[in-house]
Amino acid sequence: MISIIKLLESEDFFDYTYLAKDFWRDLIRETQKESKIRFDLENDDPVKNQERTLKFPIRFQDVKFRCKLYQAGGDWEDPIYYFRCQQTDGLIKGISKYNKSAFFVFIPNNKEGNFHLIKTEKGFRLPTNSDSFDRQYSEKNPPSIRKCWESLKKYLRQIVKEGEIK
């Protein structure tokens, strides 16, 4: 398999934009299944000025992650916040910066910043623009960018702690 990182960094005749888009879309779909949070990717855009490198010191190294906040949802849905992340430095079990597992997606749930998510029998869904109950629920429970970032940091600390090589 061709390394997507090498393709994106190369100055090649070909345009690899769609490979990157498909790569992230697959990771998002995977995470949606695991988290049982469904949303449309019709409007899938980065949130302006919301990218950070987060560092977690362990033993004799720092584990670093690049994280970027996105919002997505169909035209009929309120947007949801989620993160695209990449581990860039450090060595922990289960993640390697040299393969696909160095890239991952984190979707905060209804207690982690996406407070407007509505619980269903199968998981969670976004409020729709046309339903009056959804509108009222969404207005009473707006999502919080700050809480989403806090939840991501907590999640990354957990990954680093569980994956620390001793």
CNS distance restraints for C-alpha pairs under 8 A (distance, minus, plus):
assign (resid   2 and name CA) (resid   6 and name CA) 7.92 0.50 0.50
assign (resid   2 and name CA) (resid   7 and name CA) 7.63 0.50 0.50
assign (resid   3 and name CA) (resid   7 and name CA) 6.43 0.50 0.50
assign (resid   3 and name CA) (resid  99 and name CA) 7.70 0.50 0.50
assign (resid   4 and name CA) (resid   8 and name CA) 6.10 0.50 0.50
assign (resid   4 and name CA) (resid  19 and name CA) 7.62 0.50 0.50
assign (resid   4 and name CA) (resid  20 and name CA) 7.31 0.50 0.50
assign (resid   5 and name CA) (resid   9 and name CA) 6.16 0.50 0.50
assign (resid   6 and name CA) (resid  10 and name CA) 5.95 0.50 0.50
assign (resid   7 and name CA) (resid  12 and name CA) 7.95 0.50 0.50
assign (resid   7 and name CA) (resid  16 and name CA) 6.91 0.50 0.50
assign (resid   8 and name CA) (resid  16 and name CA) 6.31 0.50 0.50
assign (resid   8 and name CA) (resid  17 and name CA) 7.85 0.50 0.50
assign (resid   8 and name CA) (resid  20 and name CA) 7.84 0.50 0.50
assign (resid  16 and name CA) (resid  20 and name CA) 6.61 0.50 0.50
assign (resid  17 and name CA) (resid  21 and name CA) 6.28 0.50 0.50
assign (resid  18 and name CA) (resid  22 and name CA) 6.00 0.50 0.50
assign (resid  19 and name CA) (resid  23 and name CA) 5.97 0.50 0.50
assign (resid  20 and name CA) (resid  24 and name CA) 6.25 0.50 0.50
assign (resid  21 and name CA) (resid  25 and name CA) 6.07 0.50 0.50
assign (resid  22 and name CA) (resid  26 and name CA) 6.12 0.50 0.50
assign (resid  23 and name CA) (resid  27 and name CA) 6.55 0.50 0.50
assign (resid  24 and name CA) (resid  28 and name CA) 6.08 0.50 0.50
assign (resid  24 and name CA) (resid  84 and name CA) 7.94 0.50 0.50
assign (resid  25 and name CA) (resid  29 and name CA) 6.15 0.50 0.50
assign (resid  26 and name CA) (resid  30 and name CA) 6.17 0.50 0.50
assign (resid  27 and name CA) (resid  31 and name CA) 6.21 0.50 0.50
assign (resid  27 and name CA) (resid 104 and name CA) 6.44 0.50 0.50
assign (resid  27 and name CA) (resid 105 and name CA) 6.38 0.50 0.50
assign (resid  28 and name CA) (resid  32 and name CA) 6.06 0.50 0.50
assign (resid  28 and name CA) (resid 105 and name CA) 6.05 0.50 0.50
assign (resid  29 and name CA) (resid  33 and name CA) 6.32 0.50 0.50
assign (resid  30 and name CA) (resid  34 and name CA) 6.43 0.50 0.50
assign (resid  31 and name CA) (resid  35 and name CA) 5.95 0.50 0.50
assign (resid  31 and name CA) (resid 105 and name CA) 6.41 0.50 0.50
assign (resid  31 and name CA) (resid 106 and name CA) 7.18 0.50 0.50
assign (resid  31 and name CA) (resid 107 and name CA) 7.41 0.50 0.50
assign (resid  32 and name CA) (resid  36 and name CA) 5.51 0.50 0.50
assign (resid  32 and name CA) (resid  37 and name CA) 5.15 0.50 0.50
assign (resid  32 and name CA) (resid  38 and name CA) 5.82 0.50 0.50
assign (resid  32 and name CA) (resid 107 and name CA) 7.75 0.50 0.50
assign (resid  33 and name CA) (resid  37 and name CA) 7.04 0.50 0.50
assign (resid  33 and name CA) (resid  38 and name CA) 7.73 0.50 0.50
assign (resid  35 and name CA) (resid 107 and name CA) 7.55 0.50 0.50
assign (resid  35 and name CA) (resid 109 and name CA) 7.96 0.50 0.50
assign (resid  35 and name CA) (resid 123 and name CA) 7.78 0.50 0.50
assign (resid  36 and name CA) (resid 122 and name CA) 6.89 0.50 0.50
assign (resid  36 and name CA) (resid 123 and name CA) 4.70 0.50 0.50
assign (resid  36 and name CA) (resid 124 and name CA) 6.20 0.50 0.50
assign (resid  37 and name CA) (resid 107 and name CA) 7.92 0.50 0.50
assign (resid  37 and name CA) (resid 109 and name CA) 7.58 0.50 0.50
assign (resid  37 and name CA) (resid 123 and name CA) 5.95 0.50 0.50
assign (resid  37 and name CA) (resid 124 and name CA) 4.78 0.50 0.50
assign (resid  37 and name CA) (resid 125 and name CA) 6.09 0.50 0.50
assign (resid  38 and name CA) (resid 123 and name CA) 7.88 0.50 0.50
assign (resid  38 and name CA) (resid 124 and name CA) 6.42 0.50 0.50
assign (resid  38 and name CA) (resid 125 and name CA) 5.55 0.50 0.50
assign (resid  38 and name CA) (resid 126 and name CA) 7.55 0.50 0.50
assign (resid  39 and name CA) (resid  72 and name CA) 7.29 0.50 0.50
assign (resid  39 and name CA) (resid  73 and name CA) 5.55 0.50 0.50
assign (resid  39 and name CA) (resid  74 and name CA) 7.33 0.50 0.50
assign (resid  39 and name CA) (resid  80 and name CA) 7.64 0.50 0.50
assign (resid  39 and name CA) (resid 125 and name CA) 6.65 0.50 0.50
assign (resid  39 and name CA) (resid 126 and name CA) 6.61 0.50 0.50
assign (resid  40 and name CA) (resid  72 and name CA) 6.77 0.50 0.50
assign (resid  40 and name CA) (resid  73 and name CA) 4.63 0.50 0.50
assign (resid  40 and name CA) (resid  74 and name CA) 5.03 0.50 0.50
assign (resid  41 and name CA) (resid  72 and name CA) 5.59 0.50 0.50
assign (resid  41 and name CA) (resid  73 and name CA) 5.54 0.50 0.50
assign (resid  41 and name CA) (resid  74 and name CA) 6.58 0.50 0.50
assign (resid  42 and name CA) (resid  72 and name CA) 7.03 0.50 0.50
assign (resid  42 and name CA) (resid  73 and name CA) 6.09 0.50 0.50
assign (resid  42 and name CA) (resid  74 and name CA) 5.22 0.50 0.50
assign (resid  42 and name CA) (resid  75 and name CA) 7.44 0.50 0.50
assign (resid  43 and name CA) (resid  71 and name CA) 7.60 0.50 0.50
assign (resid  43 and name CA) (resid  72 and name CA) 5.07 0.50 0.50
assign (resid  43 and name CA) (resid  73 and name CA) 5.48 0.50 0.50
assign (resid  43 and name CA) (resid  74 and name CA) 6.04 0.50 0.50
assign (resid  43 and name CA) (resid  75 and name CA) 7.32 0.50 0.50
assign (resid  44 and name CA) (resid  70 and name CA) 6.84 0.50 0.50
assign (resid  44 and name CA) (resid  71 and name CA) 5.81 0.50 0.50
assign (resid  44 and name CA) (resid  72 and name CA) 4.21 0.50 0.50
assign (resid  44 and name CA) (resid  73 and name CA) 6.82 0.50 0.50
assign (resid  45 and name CA) (resid  70 and name CA) 5.47 0.50 0.50
assign (resid  45 and name CA) (resid  71 and name CA) 5.58 0.50 0.50
assign (resid  45 and name CA) (resid  72 and name CA) 6.39 0.50 0.50
assign (resid  46 and name CA) (resid  50 and name CA) 7.73 0.50 0.50
assign (resid  46 and name CA) (resid  68 and name CA) 7.14 0.50 0.50
assign (resid  46 and name CA) (resid  69 and name CA) 5.95 0.50 0.50
assign (resid  46 and name CA) (resid  70 and name CA) 4.13 0.50 0.50
assign (resid  46 and name CA) (resid  71 and name CA) 6.29 0.50 0.50
assign (resid  47 and name CA) (resid  68 and name CA) 7.93 0.50 0.50
assign (resid  47 and name CA) (resid  69 and name CA) 5.70 0.50 0.50
assign (resid  47 and name CA) (resid  70 and name CA) 5.22 0.50 0.50
assign (resid  47 and name CA) (resid  71 and name CA) 6.50 0.50 0.50
assign (resid  50 and name CA) (resid  68 and name CA) 5.96 0.50 0.50
assign (resid  50 and name CA) (resid  69 and name CA) 5.52 0.50 0.50
assign (resid  51 and name CA) (resid  66 and name CA) 7.40 0.50 0.50
assign (resid  51 and name CA) (resid  67 and name CA) 5.61 0.50 0.50
assign (resid  51 and name CA) (resid  68 and name CA) 4.17 0.50 0.50
assign (resid  51 and name CA) (resid  69 and name CA) 6.24 0.50 0.50
assign (resid  52 and name CA) (resid  66 and name CA) 5.91 0.50 0.50
assign (resid  52 and name CA) (resid  67 and name CA) 5.43 0.50 0.50
assign (resid  52 and name CA) (resid  68 and name CA) 6.48 0.50 0.50
assign (resid  53 and name CA) (resid  64 and name CA) 6.65 0.50 0.50
assign (resid  53 and name CA) (resid  65 and name CA) 5.54 0.50 0.50
assign (resid  53 and name CA) (resid  66 and name CA) 4.44 0.50 0.50
assign (resid  53 and name CA) (resid  67 and name CA) 6.21 0.50 0.50
assign (resid  54 and name CA) (resid  64 and name CA) 5.62 0.50 0.50
assign (resid  54 and name CA) (resid  65 and name CA) 5.26 0.50 0.50
assign (resid  54 and name CA) (resid  66 and name CA) 6.45 0.50 0.50
assign (resid  54 and name CA) (resid  67 and name CA) 7.47 0.50 0.50
assign (resid  54 and name CA) (resid 153 and name CA) 7.86 0.50 0.50
assign (resid  55 and name CA) (resid  62 and name CA) 6.26 0.50 0.50
assign (resid  55 and name CA) (resid  63 and name CA) 5.72 0.50 0.50
assign (resid  55 and name CA) (resid  64 and name CA) 4.50 0.50 0.50
assign (resid  55 and name CA) (resid  65 and name CA) 6.58 0.50 0.50
assign (resid  56 and name CA) (resid  62 and name CA) 5.54 0.50 0.50
assign (resid  56 and name CA) (resid  63 and name CA) 5.15 0.50 0.50
assign (resid  56 and name CA) (resid  64 and name CA) 6.40 0.50 0.50
assign (resid  56 and name CA) (resid 157 and name CA) 7.11 0.50 0.50
assign (resid  56 and name CA) (resid 160 and name CA) 7.53 0.50 0.50
assign (resid  57 and name CA) (resid  61 and name CA) 5.99 0.50 0.50
assign (resid  57 and name CA) (resid  62 and name CA) 4.26 0.50 0.50
assign (resid  57 and name CA) (resid  63 and name CA) 6.16 0.50 0.50
assign (resid  58 and name CA) (resid  62 and name CA) 5.97 0.50 0.50
assign (resid  58 and name CA) (resid  63 and name CA) 7.26 0.50 0.50
assign (resid  58 and name CA) (resid 164 and name CA) 7.44 0.50 0.50
assign (resid  61 and name CA) (resid  90 and name CA) 6.15 0.50 0.50
assign (resid  62 and name CA) (resid  89 and name CA) 6.88 0.50 0.50
assign (resid  62 and name CA) (resid  90 and name CA) 5.56 0.50 0.50
assign (resid  63 and name CA) (resid  87 and name CA) 7.47 0.50 0.50
assign (resid  63 and name CA) (resid  88 and name CA) 7.59 0.50 0.50
assign (resid  63 and name CA) (resid  89 and name CA) 5.22 0.50 0.50
assign (resid  63 and name CA) (resid  90 and name CA) 4.14 0.50 0.50
assign (resid  63 and name CA) (resid  91 and name CA) 6.88 0.50 0.50
assign (resid  63 and name CA) (resid  92 and name CA) 7.90 0.50 0.50
assign (resid  63 and name CA) (resid 160 and name CA) 7.44 0.50 0.50
assign (resid  64 and name CA) (resid  87 and name CA) 5.80 0.50 0.50
assign (resid  64 and name CA) (resid  88 and name CA) 5.50 0.50 0.50
assign (resid  64 and name CA) (resid  89 and name CA) 4.92 0.50 0.50
assign (resid  64 and name CA) (resid  90 and name CA) 6.47 0.50 0.50
assign (resid  65 and name CA) (resid  85 and name CA) 6.51 0.50 0.50
assign (resid  65 and name CA) (resid  86 and name CA) 5.39 0.50 0.50
assign (resid  65 and name CA) (resid  87 and name CA) 4.27 0.50 0.50
assign (resid  65 and name CA) (resid  88 and name CA) 5.58 0.50 0.50
assign (resid  65 and name CA) (resid  89 and name CA) 7.23 0.50 0.50
assign (resid  66 and name CA) (resid  85 and name CA) 5.52 0.50 0.50
assign (resid  66 and name CA) (resid  86 and name CA) 5.19 0.50 0.50
assign (resid  66 and name CA) (resid  87 and name CA) 6.39 0.50 0.50
assign (resid  66 and name CA) (resid  88 and name CA) 6.85 0.50 0.50
assign (resid  67 and name CA) (resid  83 and name CA) 6.33 0.50 0.50
assign (resid  67 and name CA) (resid  84 and name CA) 5.71 0.50 0.50
assign (resid  67 and name CA) (resid  85 and name CA) 4.36 0.50 0.50
assign (resid  67 and name CA) (resid  86 and name CA) 6.58 0.50 0.50
assign (resid  68 and name CA) (resid  83 and name CA) 5.49 0.50 0.50
assign (resid  68 and name CA) (resid  84 and name CA) 5.40 0.50 0.50
assign (resid  68 and name CA) (resid  85 and name CA) 6.51 0.50 0.50
assign (resid  69 and name CA) (resid  81 and name CA) 6.79 0.50 0.50
assign (resid  69 and name CA) (resid  82 and name CA) 5.86 0.50 0.50
assign (resid  69 and name CA) (resid  83 and name CA) 4.64 0.50 0.50
assign (resid  69 and name CA) (resid  84 and name CA) 6.67 0.50 0.50
assign (resid  70 and name CA) (resid  81 and name CA) 5.67 0.50 0.50
assign (resid  70 and name CA) (resid  82 and name CA) 5.36 0.50 0.50
assign (resid  70 and name CA) (resid  83 and name CA) 5.86 0.50 0.50
assign (resid  70 and name CA) (resid  84 and name CA) 7.39 0.50 0.50
assign (resid  71 and name CA) (resid  79 and name CA) 5.77 0.50 0.50
assign (resid  71 and name CA) (resid  80 and name CA) 5.28 0.50 0.50
assign (resid  71 and name CA) (resid  81 and name CA) 4.49 0.50 0.50
assign (resid  71 and name CA) (resid  82 and name CA) 6.22 0.50 0.50
assign (resid  72 and name CA) (resid  79 and name CA) 5.13 0.50 0.50
assign (resid  72 and name CA) (resid  80 and name CA) 5.45 0.50 0.50
assign (resid  72 and name CA) (resid  81 and name CA) 6.76 0.50 0.50
assign (resid  72 and name CA) (resid  82 and name CA) 7.93 0.50 0.50
assign (resid  73 and name CA) (resid  77 and name CA) 5.60 0.50 0.50
assign (resid  73 and name CA) (resid  78 and name CA) 6.42 0.50 0.50
assign (resid  73 and name CA) (resid  79 and name CA) 4.78 0.50 0.50
assign (resid  73 and name CA) (resid  80 and name CA) 6.35 0.50 0.50
assign (resid  73 and name CA) (resid 126 and name CA) 7.94 0.50 0.50
assign (resid  74 and name CA) (resid  78 and name CA) 7.66 0.50 0.50
assign (resid  74 and name CA) (resid  79 and name CA) 7.61 0.50 0.50
assign (resid  76 and name CA) (resid 128 and name CA) 5.46 0.50 0.50
assign (resid  76 and name CA) (resid 129 and name CA) 5.28 0.50 0.50
assign (resid  76 and name CA) (resid 130 and name CA) 7.20 0.50 0.50
assign (resid  77 and name CA) (resid 126 and name CA) 6.04 0.50 0.50
assign (resid  77 and name CA) (resid 127 and name CA) 5.76 0.50 0.50
assign (resid  77 and name CA) (resid 128 and name CA) 4.38 0.50 0.50
assign (resid  77 and name CA) (resid 129 and name CA) 5.76 0.50 0.50
assign (resid  78 and name CA) (resid 126 and name CA) 6.18 0.50 0.50
assign (resid  78 and name CA) (resid 127 and name CA) 5.77 0.50 0.50
assign (resid  78 and name CA) (resid 128 and name CA) 6.23 0.50 0.50
assign (resid  78 and name CA) (resid 129 and name CA) 6.84 0.50 0.50
assign (resid  79 and name CA) (resid 126 and name CA) 7.47 0.50 0.50
assign (resid  80 and name CA) (resid 114 and name CA) 6.52 0.50 0.50
assign (resid  80 and name CA) (resid 126 and name CA) 7.26 0.50 0.50
assign (resid  80 and name CA) (resid 143 and name CA) 7.80 0.50 0.50
assign (resid  81 and name CA) (resid 107 and name CA) 6.97 0.50 0.50
assign (resid  81 and name CA) (resid 108 and name CA) 7.24 0.50 0.50
assign (resid  81 and name CA) (resid 114 and name CA) 6.67 0.50 0.50
assign (resid  81 and name CA) (resid 143 and name CA) 7.91 0.50 0.50
assign (resid  81 and name CA) (resid 145 and name CA) 7.57 0.50 0.50
assign (resid  81 and name CA) (resid 148 and name CA) 7.46 0.50 0.50
assign (resid  82 and name CA) (resid 105 and name CA) 7.26 0.50 0.50
assign (resid  82 and name CA) (resid 106 and name CA) 5.88 0.50 0.50
assign (resid  82 and name CA) (resid 107 and name CA) 4.52 0.50 0.50
assign (resid  82 and name CA) (resid 108 and name CA) 6.40 0.50 0.50
assign (resid  82 and name CA) (resid 148 and name CA) 7.91 0.50 0.50
assign (resid  83 and name CA) (resid 105 and name CA) 5.57 0.50 0.50
assign (resid  83 and name CA) (resid 106 and name CA) 5.14 0.50 0.50
assign (resid  83 and name CA) (resid 107 and name CA) 6.39 0.50 0.50
assign (resid  83 and name CA) (resid 152 and name CA) 7.98 0.50 0.50
assign (resid  84 and name CA) (resid 103 and name CA) 7.51 0.50 0.50
assign (resid  84 and name CA) (resid 104 and name CA) 6.18 0.50 0.50
assign (resid  84 and name CA) (resid 105 and name CA) 4.78 0.50 0.50
assign (resid  84 and name CA) (resid 106 and name CA) 6.74 0.50 0.50
assign (resid  85 and name CA) (resid 103 and name CA) 5.65 0.50 0.50
assign (resid  85 and name CA) (resid 104 and name CA) 5.32 0.50 0.50
assign (resid  85 and name CA) (resid 105 and name CA) 5.96 0.50 0.50
assign (resid  85 and name CA) (resid 106 and name CA) 7.64 0.50 0.50
assign (resid  86 and name CA) (resid  97 and name CA) 7.66 0.50 0.50
assign (resid  86 and name CA) (resid 102 and name CA) 5.35 0.50 0.50
assign (resid  86 and name CA) (resid 103 and name CA) 4.38 0.50 0.50
assign (resid  86 and name CA) (resid 104 and name CA) 6.40 0.50 0.50
assign (resid  87 and name CA) (resid  95 and name CA) 7.64 0.50 0.50
assign (resid  87 and name CA) (resid  96 and name CA) 7.48 0.50 0.50
assign (resid  87 and name CA) (resid  97 and name CA) 5.79 0.50 0.50
assign (resid  87 and name CA) (resid 102 and name CA) 5.10 0.50 0.50
assign (resid  87 and name CA) (resid 103 and name CA) 6.64 0.50 0.50
assign (resid  88 and name CA) (resid  97 and name CA) 5.83 0.50 0.50
assign (resid  88 and name CA) (resid 102 and name CA) 7.59 0.50 0.50
assign (resid  89 and name CA) (resid  97 and name CA) 7.15 0.50 0.50
assign (resid  91 and name CA) (resid  95 and name CA) 7.56 0.50 0.50
assign (resid  91 and name CA) (resid  96 and name CA) 7.02 0.50 0.50
assign (resid  91 and name CA) (resid 164 and name CA) 7.73 0.50 0.50
assign (resid  91 and name CA) (resid 165 and name CA) 7.59 0.50 0.50
assign (resid  92 and name CA) (resid  96 and name CA) 7.43 0.50 0.50
assign (resid  92 and name CA) (resid 160 and name CA) 6.59 0.50 0.50
assign (resid  92 and name CA) (resid 163 and name CA) 4.74 0.50 0.50
assign (resid  92 and name CA) (resid 164 and name CA) 5.12 0.50 0.50
assign (resid  92 and name CA) (resid 165 and name CA) 5.96 0.50 0.50
assign (resid  93 and name CA) (resid 162 and name CA) 7.94 0.50 0.50
assign (resid  93 and name CA) (resid 163 and name CA) 4.41 0.50 0.50
assign (resid  93 and name CA) (resid 164 and name CA) 6.45 0.50 0.50
assign (resid  93 and name CA) (resid 165 and name CA) 6.55 0.50 0.50
assign (resid  94 and name CA) (resid 101 and name CA) 7.61 0.50 0.50
assign (resid  94 and name CA) (resid 163 and name CA) 6.61 0.50 0.50
assign (resid  95 and name CA) (resid 101 and name CA) 5.47 0.50 0.50
assign (resid  95 and name CA) (resid 102 and name CA) 5.44 0.50 0.50
assign (resid  96 and name CA) (resid 100 and name CA) 7.92 0.50 0.50
assign (resid  96 and name CA) (resid 101 and name CA) 6.19 0.50 0.50
assign (resid  96 and name CA) (resid 102 and name CA) 5.18 0.50 0.50
assign (resid  97 and name CA) (resid 101 and name CA) 7.33 0.50 0.50
assign (resid  97 and name CA) (resid 102 and name CA) 4.62 0.50 0.50
assign (resid  97 and name CA) (resid 103 and name CA) 7.91 0.50 0.50
assign (resid  98 and name CA) (resid 102 and name CA) 6.89 0.50 0.50
assign (resid 106 and name CA) (resid 152 and name CA) 7.11 0.50 0.50
assign (resid 108 and name CA) (resid 112 and name CA) 5.01 0.50 0.50
assign (resid 108 and name CA) (resid 113 and name CA) 5.95 0.50 0.50
assign (resid 108 and name CA) (resid 114 and name CA) 6.04 0.50 0.50
assign (resid 108 and name CA) (resid 148 and name CA) 6.04 0.50 0.50
assign (resid 108 and name CA) (resid 151 and name CA) 6.74 0.50 0.50
assign (resid 108 and name CA) (resid 152 and name CA) 7.45 0.50 0.50
assign (resid 109 and name CA) (resid 113 and name CA) 6.63 0.50 0.50
assign (resid 109 and name CA) (resid 114 and name CA) 5.59 0.50 0.50
assign (resid 109 and name CA) (resid 115 and name CA) 7.31 0.50 0.50
assign (resid 109 and name CA) (resid 117 and name CA) 7.33 0.50 0.50
assign (resid 110 and name CA) (resid 114 and name CA) 4.80 0.50 0.50
assign (resid 110 and name CA) (resid 115 and name CA) 4.30 0.50 0.50
assign (resid 110 and name CA) (resid 116 and name CA) 6.51 0.50 0.50
assign (resid 110 and name CA) (resid 117 and name CA) 5.32 0.50 0.50
assign (resid 110 and name CA) (resid 118 and name CA) 7.69 0.50 0.50
assign (resid 111 and name CA) (resid 115 and name CA) 5.96 0.50 0.50
assign (resid 112 and name CA) (resid 147 and name CA) 6.16 0.50 0.50
assign (resid 112 and name CA) (resid 148 and name CA) 5.84 0.50 0.50
assign (resid 112 and name CA) (resid 150 and name CA) 7.99 0.50 0.50
assign (resid 112 and name CA) (resid 151 and name CA) 5.52 0.50 0.50
assign (resid 113 and name CA) (resid 143 and name CA) 5.44 0.50 0.50
assign (resid 113 and name CA) (resid 144 and name CA) 4.98 0.50 0.50
assign (resid 113 and name CA) (resid 145 and name CA) 6.67 0.50 0.50
assign (resid 113 and name CA) (resid 146 and name CA) 7.53 0.50 0.50
assign (resid 113 and name CA) (resid 147 and name CA) 4.66 0.50 0.50
assign (resid 113 and name CA) (resid 148 and name CA) 4.45 0.50 0.50
assign (resid 113 and name CA) (resid 151 and name CA) 7.32 0.50 0.50
assign (resid 114 and name CA) (resid 142 and name CA) 7.41 0.50 0.50
assign (resid 114 and name CA) (resid 143 and name CA) 4.52 0.50 0.50
assign (resid 114 and name CA) (resid 144 and name CA) 6.56 0.50 0.50
assign (resid 114 and name CA) (resid 148 and name CA) 7.14 0.50 0.50
assign (resid 115 and name CA) (resid 141 and name CA) 5.32 0.50 0.50
assign (resid 115 and name CA) (resid 142 and name CA) 5.94 0.50 0.50
assign (resid 115 and name CA) (resid 143 and name CA) 5.03 0.50 0.50
assign (resid 115 and name CA) (resid 144 and name CA) 7.46 0.50 0.50
assign (resid 116 and name CA) (resid 126 and name CA) 7.05 0.50 0.50
assign (resid 116 and name CA) (resid 127 and name CA) 7.03 0.50 0.50
assign (resid 116 and name CA) (resid 137 and name CA) 6.81 0.50 0.50
assign (resid 116 and name CA) (resid 138 and name CA) 4.96 0.50 0.50
assign (resid 116 and name CA) (resid 139 and name CA) 7.99 0.50 0.50
assign (resid 116 and name CA) (resid 141 and name CA) 4.93 0.50 0.50
assign (resid 116 and name CA) (resid 142 and name CA) 5.48 0.50 0.50
assign (resid 116 and name CA) (resid 143 and name CA) 5.88 0.50 0.50
assign (resid 117 and name CA) (resid 124 and name CA) 5.99 0.50 0.50
assign (resid 117 and name CA) (resid 125 and name CA) 5.65 0.50 0.50
assign (resid 117 and name CA) (resid 126 and name CA) 5.13 0.50 0.50
assign (resid 117 and name CA) (resid 127 and name CA) 6.71 0.50 0.50
assign (resid 117 and name CA) (resid 138 and name CA) 7.94 0.50 0.50
assign (resid 118 and name CA) (resid 124 and name CA) 5.41 0.50 0.50
assign (resid 118 and name CA) (resid 125 and name CA) 5.33 0.50 0.50
assign (resid 118 and name CA) (resid 126 and name CA) 6.18 0.50 0.50
assign (resid 118 and name CA) (resid 127 and name CA) 6.71 0.50 0.50
assign (resid 119 and name CA) (resid 123 and name CA) 5.90 0.50 0.50
assign (resid 119 and name CA) (resid 124 and name CA) 4.57 0.50 0.50
assign (resid 119 and name CA) (resid 125 and name CA) 6.65 0.50 0.50
assign (resid 120 and name CA) (resid 124 and name CA) 5.44 0.50 0.50
assign (resid 120 and name CA) (resid 125 and name CA) 7.04 0.50 0.50
assign (resid 127 and name CA) (resid 131 and name CA) 7.83 0.50 0.50
assign (resid 127 and name CA) (resid 134 and name CA) 4.87 0.50 0.50
assign (resid 127 and name CA) (resid 135 and name CA) 6.80 0.50 0.50
assign (resid 127 and name CA) (resid 137 and name CA) 7.80 0.50 0.50
assign (resid 127 and name CA) (resid 138 and name CA) 6.49 0.50 0.50
assign (resid 128 and name CA) (resid 134 and name CA) 5.98 0.50 0.50
assign (resid 128 and name CA) (resid 135 and name CA) 7.11 0.50 0.50
assign (resid 129 and name CA) (resid 134 and name CA) 7.27 0.50 0.50
assign (resid 129 and name CA) (resid 135 and name CA) 6.39 0.50 0.50
assign (resid 130 and name CA) (resid 134 and name CA) 7.92 0.50 0.50
assign (resid 130 and name CA) (resid 135 and name CA) 7.64 0.50 0.50
assign (resid 131 and name CA) (resid 135 and name CA) 6.24 0.50 0.50
assign (resid 132 and name CA) (resid 136 and name CA) 6.25 0.50 0.50
assign (resid 133 and name CA) (resid 137 and name CA) 6.09 0.50 0.50
assign (resid 134 and name CA) (resid 138 and name CA) 5.94 0.50 0.50
assign (resid 135 and name CA) (resid 139 and name CA) 6.18 0.50 0.50
assign (resid 136 and name CA) (resid 140 and name CA) 6.27 0.50 0.50
assign (resid 137 and name CA) (resid 141 and name CA) 6.07 0.50 0.50
assign (resid 138 and name CA) (resid 142 and name CA) 5.66 0.50 0.50
assign (resid 144 and name CA) (resid 148 and name CA) 6.22 0.50 0.50
assign (resid 145 and name CA) (resid 149 and name CA) 6.33 0.50 0.50
assign (resid 146 and name CA) (resid 150 and name CA) 6.32 0.50 0.50
assign (resid 147 and name CA) (resid 151 and name CA) 6.09 0.50 0.50
assign (resid 148 and name CA) (resid 152 and name CA) 6.22 0.50 0.50
assign (resid 149 and name CA) (resid 153 and name CA) 6.27 0.50 0.50
assign (resid 150 and name CA) (resid 154 and name CA) 6.30 0.50 0.50
assign (resid 151 and name CA) (resid 155 and name CA) 6.14 0.50 0.50
assign (resid 152 and name CA) (resid 156 and name CA) 6.12 0.50 0.50
assign (resid 153 and name CA) (resid 157 and name CA) 6.11 0.50 0.50
assign (resid 154 and name CA) (resid 158 and name CA) 6.32 0.50 0.50
assign (resid 155 and name CA) (resid 159 and name CA) 6.34 0.50 0.50
assign (resid 156 and name CA) (resid 160 and name CA) 6.15 0.50 0.50
assign (resid 157 and name CA) (resid 161 and name CA) 6.02 0.50 0.50
assign (resid 158 and name CA) (resid 162 and name CA) 6.01 0.50 0.50
assign (resid 159 and name CA) (resid 163 and name CA) 5.93 0.50 0.50
assign (resid 160 and name CA) (resid 164 and name CA) 5.79 0.50 0.50
